[in-house]
């Protein structure tokens, strides 16, 4: 009978709903009505980031194994998650400055800046910074996750290796680079992308992968921008709870890019070589 499968496993038991739905612990006393929104916003974001990490690890493995189609499927899923994460900011934006001010001071030094999953996503996409590890010295599991992401090739590293194996001219120094360092723009790589974009039909798989990565980065920038605007409308130009410059810090990270040559190539398209 259907009710007997897996020793009568229920929906709630399978999803561990008791643990999830009781994992919100407001610190305001008496409990402020809007603190639940604030907690759930960040908890759900962390759940989606867990899935992003799961997918990006798989994408990296697929690229290393020359399995481009499944890798692109994974990137497509990540893009949908990114859209959901970006739209979530509209819910938090209903928290007015007056409402947030009533419990913000109780949050201590806790801050989204301390999200190790977010840092791991950035590491997997190539924006690596070993200094970030020290933030998580008191959290061995978080530090281990970040260390693994720091010391292994990024998604872009694996994509460039894939291109090299398939006949595209990727500079040797990029294939042999220290993957623990943040990726830096390499002008000598741009001609490889010029060649791909000059004849999309001939290089369709590589061309499609390039555009998927550009989509991924654009979605990341849209998420960052929406984050910035939500913070700006909620706390203005106050410093962040962890001591960052708040809006100023968020504006600075808008200039970060994961795949610089994929943007540089756009300037070259249509220019006689």
N, C-alpha and C positions, 0 to 999 in steps of 0.2 A: 504493500500500500504506500501511496505517496507520503503519508504522514510518518512512515517509519524510517525514511532515509536518514543516514548519518545519525543514528540514535535520536531521532526526532529533533534534529537541529532546527531551532527557530530563527526567524529574521533578527530578532533582538540579540540572541546569543551569537549568531554568526557575525554580526556587526559590532558586538560588544557595546551595544547602545547604553547600557547602564553606566559603563566607565566614561564613554564619550559625553553623554548628556549631564554627567555629574562632575565634569572636569572644569567647570567655570566657577571660580572662587573670587568674587569681588572683594576688594579690600576696603571699600568705603563703608562707614558705619554712621548712621543707618545706610543700607545699600542704596546707592544712587541708581535711579531707573536706567540711565544711559550707559552705565558701566558694562552691562551684559553685552550691549552692542559692540563696545570697544574690544572686549575680550574675544567674542565670537569672530569678529572681523579678522583678528590676527591669528586665531586658531585655525580658521578655515584657510587662510592664506598659507599657513605652514603645511596643512594637509595637501594643498595643491602643489606646493613646492616639493614635497616628498615625491609626488608623482612626476613632476618635472625632472627631478634627479634620477628617478627610476628609468624614465624614457631616455634621458641624455646618456646615461651609462650604456644603455642598449644601443643607441645610435652610434656611439663611439666604437663599441664592439663590432657592430655590423660594418662600419666603414673599414675597420682593420681587417675584416674578413672578406672584403670586396663584395659585400652584400648591399649594394646601393639602394635598391628598391625598398627593402624593409627599413633601411636607415631613413629614407625619405618619409616613409609612413610614420615613423617615430617622430620626426620633425613636425609633420602635419599635426600630430596629436598635441605636441608641445605648444604649437601656435594656438590651438583652440583653448588650451589651459590658460595661456597668456591673456587671451581676450577675456576669459572669465575673471582672472585676477584683476585686470584693468577695470572692468565694469564694477567690480566689488567696491572700488573707491567711492562710487556714487552713493552707496549705502552709508559708509562712514561719513561722507560729506553732509549728511543730515544732522550730524552732531555739531551744534552751534558752539562758538567760543565760550559763551556763558555756561553752557551745560558741561563742556569739557573741563572748564576751570574749577568746577565744583569737586572734581576728584583727581585731577592731574597731579597735584602735589603729593598724592598718596602713592604714586607709582615708583617713587624713589629714582634709582638710576636705570631702571629697566627701559629698554628701547629697542625698536626694530633694527637699529644698528648692530645689535647683538644676535641677529638671526644667523645662525651658522649654516642653515640650509640655503639661505639667500647667498651667502658667501661661497658656498660650495657650487651653486649654479654659476656664479661669475667665474670661479676657477675653471669649471668645466668648459666654459666658453672662451677662456684664454686670459681673462683679467685677473692675474694671480699676484698675490702680495703676501710673502711669507710673514710679514709683520702681523698680519691678522691672526695668526695662530696663537699669539700670546694673549689675545682677548679671551681665549677659551682654555686657559691653563687650569681652571677649576672644573672643567667639564671634559674628562678624558674621551668620552664617546664622540663629542663634537670635534675635539681636536683630531681624533683619529680619522673621522670622516673628511675633514679639511686637508689633513696631511696626505691622504690618498689622492684627493682631487688635485693637490698641488704637485705631487710627484709623478703623476701620469700624464700622458699627452692629452691635450684638450680636444674637443670635437673638431676644431679647425686644424689642429696639428694632424689629426687622422685623415681629414679631408685632403689636405695637401699631400700626404703620403699616398693616398688613393690616386690622386691626379698623377703623381710621379710614376706610379706603377702602370698607369694607363697612357703613358706616352706624352704627358704634358711636361713642359720645362719648368720645373720647380727648383729654385736655387738650392744647391747642396747644403748651404748653411742653415736653411730652414728645416731640412730633413734631419739635421744633426744637432739642432739647437738644444739648449738647456730648457727643458719643458717646465722647470720650476719657476721660470721668469715670465713676467707678463709679455704677451706677444707684442712685437713692435712692427710698424709698417716697413715693408721691404719693397723698394721701387723696382727691383729686378724681378719680382713676381708678377707685376702688372702685365707684362707682355703675354704671359700664359693665359690670363683672363681675357685680354684683347683678342687672342686667337680663338678662344671659346665663343666669345660674344660675336665675333665676326662671321661665324658660320654655325649658328645654333643647330641646324638640321644635322650637320656632320657630328657635332659634339653634344647632342641633345641631352644625354644623361648628366654630363658635367654641367651643362648650361642650366638645367632644371635644378640641380643641387645648389648651384650658386644663388639662384633666385629664392630658393627655400631658406637659405641662410640669411639672405637680405631681409626676407619677411620676418624671420626670427629676431634679428637685431632691431628692426623697426618696431616690432611689437614690444620689445624690451624697453625701447626708448619711450614709447607711448605710455607704458606702465610707469616708468620713472617720472614722466611729465605729470601724469594724473596724481601720482603720489605727492609731487611737489605742490600742485595746486590745492590738493586736499589739506596738506599741512598749512599752506599759506592762508587758506580761508578759516582754519580752525585755531591756529595759534599765532598767526602773523609772522613776525620776525624774531620771536623768542628763541632762545637756545633750546636744543633738543634735551630730553631728559637724561641722556647719557653724556651730555656736555658738548655735543657737536654744535655747529653753527646753525643747525636747523635748515631753513629754506636756503641759506647760502651754500651749505654743503650739498643739498640736493640739486641746486643749479649747477654746481661744479661737475657732478657726475653725469650730467646730461651730455657733456662733451666726450665721454668715454665711448670707444668703439671696439667691437670685437673682431671685425673682419674688414680692416681698413682698405685692403686692395680691391675688395668687391664694390667699394664706393669710388675709389680712385679710377677704376676702369671706365666708369660712366663718363668721365671727362674725355677719355681717349676715343670712345666710340664715335665713328663718323669722321674722325680726323685722319687725313691721308698719312699713311706710315712712310 
